[in-house]
Amino acid sequence: MTMSGWVALAAALIAGAGDTPPRQVSGIYPHLATFNDEQECGTGAVVPFADRLWIISYGPHLPYGSSDKLYEITPDLEQIIRPESIGGTCANRLIHRESNQLFIGPYVIGADRSVRAIPFAQMPGRHTATIRHLLDPAGKVYYATMEEGLYEVDVDTLEVRGFYRDENVARSETGPGSLPDAGLPGYHGKGAWSSQGVLVYSNNGEQSPLARSRPDIPSGSLAEWDGESWTVIRRNQFCEVTGPGDLYGNTDPDAPIWATGWDHRSLLLMVRADGAWHTYRLPKSSHSYDGAHGWNTEWPRIREVGEDDLLMTMHGAFWRFPADFGPGRARGIRPRSNYLKIIGDFARWGDRLVFGCDDAARSEFLNRRAAKGEAQAAGQSQSNLWFVDPPLLDRLGPVLGRGGLWLNEDVPAGTVSDPYLFAGYDHRGLHLSHSGAAPLTVELEVDVAGDGAWQPLRSVTLAAGGSTWIGFEASERGEWVRLRPTGEASGLTAWFVYRNADRRLRQADSDFAALAGGAEAAPVEALLRARGGELKTLAVSTPEAMYELDADL
């Protein structure tokens, strides 16, 4: 930063000392930061209810509670730490419409903002979803945990009944440890939802050493429970499971169920409609969220945000998601922008969107590499909320999309691929290659309107062991594209690369005016460090002095 920049910052702080509104920087209010005593401090749920915004923080693996808190944010942005807080690793939330209560983490909040907490001794686990009940939706809700625990809770008495043991709980003759195991493949559960007479649950990872180095191993699962037994739908990594109704759960017992996931090729979107599952594929905007272990995603969501379309977060992109998406009307999914954040949950509150983030952890987990040198982690784990004007979502990082249908795979003749998103990008290309000893023809088809009516797009013939690049014309339109090799294919790869035009200006925004440029005669160097020990301050160290900034900066 330049010396003039430091002077400008100091002048701004002095001038703003008497301002009524709390200080914010790019939509982040320092006084709303959340802290804990754990290795990580993420934001598990963000829910407007009873004229307040309710927030829960979480630590990394704490099935019996933690130093995390339940936060109540008032309309004038006062942060209240609720004394009923018992912590845990929780990201569940549901507004139960019949009793007008918010179920968030282990807490049950009434319309009068009274808070009751369900002890973890009665319902142990990392709560990942609260779901409308299949048989008694007016009187009970389900709780699902990240290690496949499943409970039901009476919405009035909060009496807990268990169905399946949380895998963190030691087996025992009585209590939660006596419950049967769900026995689903994968681990690290993320989402659950009920509709069409079933409860659908997702695992997004695999618990094995190989999962840390091989993104293409079998990992995770999507499964459904009919109240008696489990059926595995697909052996891939899945996160969000939801449907129309958002925070209130399904509004129609026959409404579709949406589940988002991925494999090493591309994103997966599964839709259950009229009792049958349908698969679609989308590009990945970032590969930073990959990993067969499932630890990098946190909680991708599909949420109502006061617009015609829902807002979806997945693999580093904000997406428009049509509220009526399903077979026969599979149209309108569009990327809005890319981002570099870990977002646990978000909601519309007033005229802004509020994103709960996972910002700074004092544990580096797998994030250790030579390129970081001796850079240290934060002194205390912390995160914050990010307040955003909705139009900003279309002006963030330029949209990118990469992914495939096959990746060096043997594909039988006539195999029809999953539908892959074809709309929403300015520039689209496809790399095709194979290792077969004879020429191979691949037919491309498009679903123009998302109604399932497929029509020919192109026919591409590859030379023996050959490859080609296809740049699609703007006139080649459709919601979805699918491929079909006409002969036996060896080592077939079909890989799409998309992008939108980069409309950012070459001129830096005025927000960066205080940073030193290449022509500065005497730039001032400074080191920044988030301090620990419950200080909740930021240390700024220059060669001449050290400053300590609190929430008022």
C-alpha positions as a printed Julia matrix, in Angstrom:
553×3 Matrix{Float64}:
   0.0     0.0     0.0
   1.22    3.52   -0.71
   1.76    6.05    2.08
  -1.06    8.12    0.57
  -3.2     5.02    0.75
  -2.54    4.63    4.48
  -3.34    8.32    4.98
  -6.58    7.94    3.02
  -7.54    4.89    5.08
  -6.86    6.72    8.34
  -8.85    9.75    7.18
 -11.76    7.55    6.2
 -11.76    5.84    9.58
 -11.7     9.16   11.44
 -14.42   10.65    9.24
 -16.62    7.61    9.69
 -16.17    7.22   13.43
 -19.54    8.77   14.2
 -21.51    7.07   11.44
 -24.56    5.14   12.59
 -24.4     2.26   10.07
 -21.86   -0.41   11.01
 -18.71   -0.43    8.92
 -18.58   -2.8     5.96
 -16.06   -3.61    3.26
 -17.44   -4.96   -0.02
 -20.5    -6.34    1.75
 -18.64   -7.85    4.71
 -19.33   -6.42    8.17
 -16.35   -7.17   10.45
 -18.49   -7.05   13.61
 -20.59   -9.96   12.3
 -17.61  -12.33   12.14
 -18.07  -15.68   13.86
 -15.32  -17.41   15.85
 -14.88  -20.72   17.62
 -12.13  -22.69   19.37
 -12.01  -25.41   16.72
  -9.78  -26.21   13.74
 -12.33  -24.66   11.36
 -15.23  -22.23   11.65
 -17.74  -22.47    8.82
 -21.27  -21.16    8.41
 -23.74  -24.03    8.32
 -27.09  -22.31    7.86
 -28.46  -18.83    7.13
 -32.22  -18.47    7.65
 -34.53  -15.43    7.91
 -37.24  -16.17   10.48
 -39.28  -14.18   13.02
 -37.86  -10.83   11.88
 -34.3   -12.01   12.44
 -31.51  -13.67   10.51
 -30.39  -16.87   12.23
 -26.87  -18.24   11.75
 -25.08  -21.33   13.01
 -21.34  -21.86   12.83
 -19.65  -25.26   12.81
 -16.33  -26.94   13.52
 -14.93  -29.82   11.45
 -15.98  -33.09   13.16
 -17.91  -32.55   16.38
 -20.91  -34.9    16.69
 -21.42  -34.15   20.4
 -21.27  -30.36   20.39
 -18.57  -27.69   20.31
 -17.73  -24.07   21.01
 -19.83  -22.99   18.01
 -22.81  -20.71   18.5
 -26.31  -19.89   17.38
 -26.39  -16.25   16.26
 -29.4   -13.96   16.04
 -28.93  -10.95   13.73
 -31.34   -8.05   14.14
 -32.54   -5.82   11.27
 -30.06   -3.13   12.34
 -27.27   -5.76   12.2
 -26.74   -6.32   15.9
 -25.22   -9.74   16.51
 -26.67  -11.64   19.48
 -25.01  -14.88   20.63
 -27.78  -17.05   22.01
 -27.1   -18.52   25.47
 -28.76  -21.8    24.43
 -25.82  -22.53   22.08
 -24.38  -26.06   22.19
 -22.42  -26.03   18.91
 -21.71  -29.08   16.79
 -21.08  -29.62   13.09
 -24.5   -28.76   11.71
 -25.88  -27.4     8.44
 -29.54  -28.45    8.63
 -32.48  -26.07    8.46
 -36.24  -26.37    7.94
 -39.15  -24.07    8.71
 -41.95  -26.35    9.85
 -45.03  -24.62    8.51
 -47.63  -26.33   10.71
 -45.98  -25.41   14.02
 -44.32  -22.22   12.7
 -40.94  -23.23   14.11
 -37.45  -23.05   12.65
 -35.35  -26.19   13.03
 -31.7   -25.17   12.6
 -28.82  -27.26   13.87
 -29.88  -28.79   17.22
 -32.12  -25.77   17.93
 -35.87  -25.27   17.6
 -36.87  -21.61   17.39
 -40.42  -20.39   17.93
 -42.19  -17.47   16.31
 -41.55  -15.54   19.55
 -37.8   -16.19   19.08
 -37.67  -18.6    22.01
 -34.99  -21.26   21.57
 -34.97  -24.89   22.65
 -31.94  -27.13   22.13
 -32.05  -30.89   21.58
 -29.08  -32.38   23.49
 -26.54  -34.23   21.37
 -26.69  -37.08   23.87
 -30.22  -37.75   22.62
 -29.48  -37.16   18.93
 -25.72  -37.48   18.32
 -24.17  -36.72   14.97
 -23.26  -33.98   12.56
 -26.74  -32.81   11.57
 -26.83  -32.23    7.83
 -30.56  -32.04    6.99
 -33.97  -31.68    8.59
 -36.72  -33.17    6.44
 -40.5   -33.31    6.36
 -41.88  -36.56    7.73
 -43.26  -39.18    5.34
 -46.16  -40.29    7.55
 -46.8   -37.46   10.04
 -45.58  -34.21    8.44
 -47.66  -32.05   10.79
 -46.31  -33.59   13.97
 -42.78  -34.82   13.27
 -39.62  -34.07   11.3
 -36.63  -36.21   10.35
 -33.0   -35.39   11.13
 -30.23  -36.88    8.98
 -26.56  -36.79    9.98
 -23.36  -36.81    7.97
 -22.59  -40.36    9.12
 -25.96  -41.84    8.12
 -27.78  -41.38   11.39
 -31.52  -40.91   10.97
 -33.93  -39.74   13.67
 -37.44  -38.38   13.98
 -38.35  -35.57   16.37
 -41.76  -34.62   17.72
 -42.18  -30.93   16.86
 -43.95  -30.17   20.16
 -42.24  -32.31   22.81
 -38.9   -32.71   20.95
 -38.95  -36.4    21.83
 -36.36  -38.22   19.69
 -36.74  -41.64   18.09
 -33.85  -43.2    16.19
 -33.97  -45.28   13.01
 -30.28  -45.7    12.08
 -27.09  -45.35   14.1
 -24.79  -42.44   13.47
 -21.4   -44.01   12.72
 -19.68  -41.75   15.25
 -21.62  -43.5    18.01
 -20.09  -46.63   19.53
 -22.29  -49.7    19.36
 -24.13  -50.43   22.59
 -27.01  -52.47   23.97
 -29.23  -49.44   24.53
 -29.59  -45.86   23.33
 -28.41  -44.42   19.99
 -25.64  -47.02   19.76
 -28.17  -49.86   19.6
 -29.71  -48.68   16.33
 -29.1   -50.61   13.08
 -26.66  -49.31   10.46
 -27.92  -47.8     7.21
 -24.92  -49.37    5.45
 -24.85  -46.99    2.49
 -21.78  -46.77    0.25
 -19.6   -43.7     0.68
 -19.68  -41.32    3.62
 -19.76  -37.58    4.49
 -23.49  -37.05    4.04
 -24.66  -33.66    2.8
 -28.33  -33.44    1.89
 -31.73  -35.08    2.32
 -35.29  -34.37    1.16
 -38.65  -36.11    1.13
 -41.27  -36.29   -1.61
 -43.07  -38.93   -3.7
 -43.22  -41.23   -0.67
 -39.45  -41.51   -0.15
 -36.63  -39.8     1.71
 -33.57  -39.22   -0.48
 -30.1   -38.93    1.11
 -26.69  -38.06   -0.34
 -23.12  -39.04    0.54
 -20.45  -36.93   -1.14
 -17.22  -38.77   -0.34
 -15.26  -41.92    0.29
 -13.31  -42.75    3.43
 -10.12  -44.3     2.09
  -6.48  -43.22    1.57
  -6.95  -43.65   -2.19
  -9.69  -41.0    -2.14
  -7.04  -38.36   -1.39
  -5.17  -38.98   -4.64
  -7.6   -40.54   -7.13
 -10.64  -38.47   -8.17
 -11.95  -41.27  -10.4
 -12.53  -44.01   -7.82
 -16.09  -45.01   -6.81
 -17.18  -42.51   -4.19
 -20.32  -41.29   -2.47
 -23.88  -42.33   -3.23
 -27.44  -41.2    -3.73
 -29.99  -43.38   -1.95
 -33.69  -43.37   -1.12
 -35.57  -44.74    1.91
 -39.23  -45.75    1.81
 -39.63  -45.89    5.58
 -38.51  -49.52    5.71
 -35.34  -50.04    3.67
 -32.72  -48.23    1.59
 -32.18  -48.42   -2.18
 -28.96  -47.07   -3.69
 -29.77  -45.01   -6.8
 -26.3   -44.09   -7.99
 -22.73  -44.64   -6.79
 -21.38  -41.12   -7.25
 -20.7   -38.09   -5.1
 -23.82  -36.05   -4.3
 -24.42  -32.96   -2.17
 -27.65  -30.99   -2.33
 -30.97  -32.83   -2.3
 -34.0   -30.55   -2.49
 -37.13  -29.66   -4.43
 -39.87  -27.05   -4.73
 -40.62  -25.61   -1.3
 -37.09  -24.64   -0.26
 -36.84  -24.0     3.49
 -40.38  -25.25    4.12
 -39.91  -28.65    2.54
 -42.08  -30.05   -0.2
 -45.38  -28.3    -0.8
 -46.73  -31.12   -2.99
 -46.25  -34.79   -2.02
 -45.64  -35.6    -5.69
 -43.23  -32.72   -6.41
 -39.89  -33.51   -8.11
 -36.67  -34.06   -6.19
 -33.4   -32.5    -7.39
 -29.96  -33.79   -6.42
 -26.63  -32.25   -7.43
 -23.36  -34.14   -7.52
 -20.33  -34.9    -9.63
 -17.8   -37.43  -10.81
 -14.34  -36.98  -12.33
 -15.96  -36.12  -15.67
 -18.54  -33.4   -14.92
 -21.33  -32.25  -12.63
 -24.39  -34.45  -12.18
 -27.99  -33.35  -11.8
 -30.43  -36.11  -10.89
 -34.18  -35.5   -10.99
 -36.81  -37.82   -9.52
 -40.16  -37.24  -11.21
 -43.2   -39.53  -11.1
 -41.16  -42.18   -9.33
 -38.37  -42.37  -11.95
 -34.86  -40.9   -11.9
 -33.42  -38.84  -14.77
 -29.78  -37.77  -15.25
 -28.31  -34.56  -16.68
 -24.71  -33.33  -16.78
 -23.3   -29.81  -16.42
 -19.81  -28.33  -16.84
 -17.58  -27.64  -13.86
 -16.59  -24.02  -13.38
 -13.77  -25.05  -11.04
 -11.98  -28.28  -10.22
 -10.95  -27.0    -6.78
 -14.05  -28.61   -5.3
 -13.16  -32.07   -6.62
 -11.68  -34.86   -4.54
 -13.1   -38.31   -3.97
 -12.88  -37.65   -0.22
 -15.65  -35.04   -0.57
 -14.1   -32.53    1.85
 -13.87  -29.58   -0.54
 -17.5   -28.79   -1.31
 -19.07  -27.94    2.07
 -22.81  -27.48    1.34
 -23.79  -26.52   -2.22
 -27.4   -25.32   -2.25
 -30.4   -24.57   -4.45
 -32.39  -21.77   -2.8
 -35.2   -19.32   -3.46
 -33.82  -15.77   -3.57
 -36.83  -13.65   -4.5
 -36.42  -14.08   -8.26
 -38.29  -16.15  -10.84
 -35.4   -18.62  -10.93
 -33.78  -20.28   -7.96
 -30.09  -19.77   -7.22
 -27.78  -22.77   -7.3
 -24.18  -22.92   -6.09
 -22.02  -25.77   -7.34
 -18.3   -26.14   -8.06
 -17.49  -22.44   -8.0
 -20.39  -21.05  -10.03
 -23.64  -19.26   -9.39
 -26.38  -20.79  -11.55
 -29.93  -19.88  -12.49
 -32.09  -22.9   -11.73
 -35.7   -22.9   -12.99
 -38.25  -23.46  -10.24
 -40.2   -25.95  -12.4
 -37.22  -27.92  -13.76
 -37.94  -31.52  -14.66
 -38.37  -33.96  -17.55
 -40.28  -32.33  -20.4
 -39.38  -28.86  -19.11
 -35.62  -29.29  -18.7
 -34.71  -25.79  -19.78
 -33.29  -22.59  -18.38
 -30.29  -23.72  -16.31
 -27.72  -20.99  -16.92
 -24.36  -20.05  -15.37
 -24.31  -16.53  -13.92
 -20.7   -16.06  -12.78
 -17.75  -17.81  -11.21
 -16.56  -17.21   -7.65
 -13.66  -18.09   -5.36
 -15.45  -18.75   -2.08
 -16.57  -21.59    0.13
 -20.28  -20.94    0.68
 -22.18  -23.01    3.24
 -25.63  -21.46    2.89
 -27.37  -18.3     1.69
 -30.71  -16.53    1.82
 -32.53  -13.44    0.63
 -32.91  -11.0     3.52
 -34.61   -7.75    2.66
 -33.24   -6.45   -0.6
 -29.9    -8.27   -0.35
 -28.56  -11.79   -0.54
 -26.61  -13.02    2.47
 -24.0   -15.71    1.95
 -22.6   -17.62    4.91
 -18.99  -18.51    4.18
 -16.2   -20.76    5.41
 -13.34  -18.27    5.39
 -10.3   -18.85    7.6
  -9.32  -22.0     9.48
  -6.39  -22.37   11.85
  -5.95  -25.92   10.57
  -4.59  -26.22    7.05
  -5.98  -29.75    6.57
  -4.73  -30.9     3.12
  -3.74  -27.37    2.09
  -0.01  -27.81    2.65
   2.37  -27.35   -0.25
   5.78  -25.9    -1.0
   4.34  -22.92   -2.88
   2.94  -21.54    0.38
   6.38  -21.37    1.97
   6.19  -20.56    5.67
   2.89  -18.69    5.46
   0.88  -19.4     8.58
  -2.81  -20.07    9.02
  -5.11  -17.73   10.93
  -4.55  -17.5    14.66
  -8.2   -18.39   15.29
 -10.76  -20.0    13.0
 -13.32  -17.5    11.78
 -15.85  -16.75    9.06
 -18.3   -14.04    8.12
 -21.4   -13.19    6.16
 -21.23  -11.63    2.7
 -24.06   -9.2     1.87
 -24.61   -8.85   -1.88
 -26.92   -6.81   -4.09
 -28.53   -9.47   -6.34
 -27.41   -7.93   -9.68
 -23.78   -8.36   -8.59
 -24.09  -12.11   -9.14
 -24.04  -11.48  -12.88
 -20.9    -9.31  -12.69
 -18.46  -11.48  -10.77
 -15.9   -13.85  -12.28
 -16.2   -14.65  -16.0
 -18.08  -17.87  -16.62
 -16.05  -20.96  -17.49
 -17.25  -24.51  -17.99
 -15.27  -27.71  -18.51
 -16.34  -31.31  -18.37
 -16.95  -34.49  -20.25
 -19.17  -37.43  -21.01
 -16.4   -40.0   -21.41
 -12.74  -39.81  -20.46
 -10.53  -42.42  -22.13
 -13.25  -45.06  -21.82
 -14.36  -48.1   -23.79
 -17.93  -47.43  -24.92
 -20.16  -50.06  -26.61
 -21.59  -49.23  -30.02
 -24.87  -47.34  -29.9
 -24.48  -46.17  -26.3
 -26.35  -42.91  -25.81
 -24.66  -40.49  -23.4
 -26.32  -38.51  -20.65
 -27.63  -35.11  -21.78
 -24.94  -32.43  -21.33
 -25.72  -28.71  -20.98
 -25.32  -26.94  -24.33
 -26.88  -23.53  -23.62
 -25.74  -20.48  -21.68
 -22.21  -19.95  -23.03
 -20.83  -17.58  -25.67
 -18.09  -19.93  -26.83
 -18.39  -23.73  -26.94
 -16.06  -26.44  -28.13
 -15.74  -30.23  -27.99
 -12.6   -32.38  -28.06
 -13.19  -35.9   -29.39
 -10.57  -38.63  -29.48
 -10.28  -42.42  -29.4
  -7.61  -45.09  -29.51
  -9.35  -47.63  -31.74
  -7.66  -49.24  -34.74
 -10.5   -48.32  -37.11
 -12.28  -45.04  -37.9
 -15.11  -44.14  -35.51
 -18.24  -42.1   -36.18
 -19.89  -40.2   -33.33
 -23.38  -38.78  -33.77
 -24.31  -35.55  -31.95
 -27.93  -34.69  -31.15
 -29.57  -31.7   -29.46
 -32.69  -31.18  -27.4
 -33.54  -27.69  -28.58
 -36.31  -26.78  -26.14
 -35.6   -29.11  -23.22
 -38.74  -31.1   -23.95
 -37.0   -34.38  -24.77
 -37.4   -34.04  -28.55
 -33.92  -34.89  -29.87
 -32.74  -34.02  -33.37
 -29.45  -34.46  -35.27
 -26.74  -31.81  -34.83
 -23.56  -33.22  -36.4
 -21.94  -36.46  -37.44
 -18.2   -36.6   -36.78
 -15.88  -39.32  -38.09
 -12.53  -39.79  -36.36
  -9.6   -41.42  -38.1
  -8.17  -44.57  -36.53
  -6.66  -43.5   -33.22
  -7.53  -39.93  -34.17
  -8.86  -36.81  -32.54
 -10.57  -33.59  -33.54
 -11.69  -30.25  -32.14
 -15.19  -29.0   -32.88
 -15.95  -25.33  -32.44
 -19.71  -24.89  -32.32
 -21.37  -22.04  -34.17
 -23.69  -19.61  -32.41
 -26.47  -20.88  -34.69
 -26.08  -24.41  -33.27
 -28.5   -24.06  -30.41
 -30.13  -26.33  -27.89
 -30.61  -26.84  -24.18
 -28.8   -30.19  -24.15
 -26.45  -32.18  -26.35
 -25.84  -35.93  -26.32
 -23.43  -38.23  -28.15
 -23.62  -41.74  -29.57
 -20.73  -43.73  -31.1
 -21.99  -45.85  -34.0
 -19.24  -48.44  -33.55
 -17.34  -50.04  -30.68
 -15.23  -47.26  -29.16
 -11.9   -47.79  -27.42
 -10.4   -45.1   -25.2
 -13.12  -42.62  -26.15
 -12.93  -39.08  -24.78
 -15.64  -36.45  -25.23
 -14.61  -33.27  -23.42
 -16.4   -29.92  -23.62
 -14.76  -26.53  -23.04
 -17.05  -23.51  -22.66
 -16.62  -19.88  -21.71
 -18.4   -16.57  -21.82
 -16.91  -13.33  -23.04
 -14.79  -11.6   -20.39
 -16.46   -8.22  -19.99
 -14.21   -6.94  -17.23
 -12.54   -3.6   -17.89
  -8.76   -3.35  -18.2
  -8.81   -0.37  -15.84
  -8.65   -1.28  -12.15
 -11.62   -0.41   -9.97
 -11.23    2.54   -7.61
 -11.35    0.07   -4.7
  -7.73   -0.77   -5.52
  -6.46    2.83   -5.59
  -4.61    2.45   -2.28
  -2.46   -0.43   -3.57
   1.02    0.44   -4.78
   1.59    0.3    -8.52
   4.81   -0.36  -10.38
   5.67    3.35  -10.58
   5.42    4.07   -6.85
   8.6     5.63   -5.48
   8.22    4.49   -1.88
   5.56    1.83   -1.37
   4.85    0.77    2.2
   5.07   -2.95    2.83
   2.85   -4.59    5.43
   2.09   -8.05    6.77
  -1.46   -8.96    7.75
  -2.36  -11.65   10.27
  -5.64  -12.67   11.86
  -4.79  -12.96   15.55
  -5.8   -15.77   17.89
  -6.43  -16.06   21.6
  -9.95  -14.61   21.4
  -8.49  -11.21   20.44
 -10.64  -11.15   17.28
  -8.41   -8.52   15.7
  -6.28   -8.09   12.6
  -2.59   -7.3    13.04
  -1.03   -4.98   10.43
   2.75   -4.86   10.65
   4.86   -2.37    8.67
   8.64   -1.8     8.93
   7.94    1.22   11.13
   5.03    0.16   13.34
   2.41   -2.43   14.16
  -1.31   -1.7    14.12
  -4.18   -3.72   15.52
  -7.59   -3.36   13.87
 -10.81   -4.32   15.61
 -14.27   -4.73   14.08
 -14.5    -0.96   13.55
 -11.21   -1.1    11.61
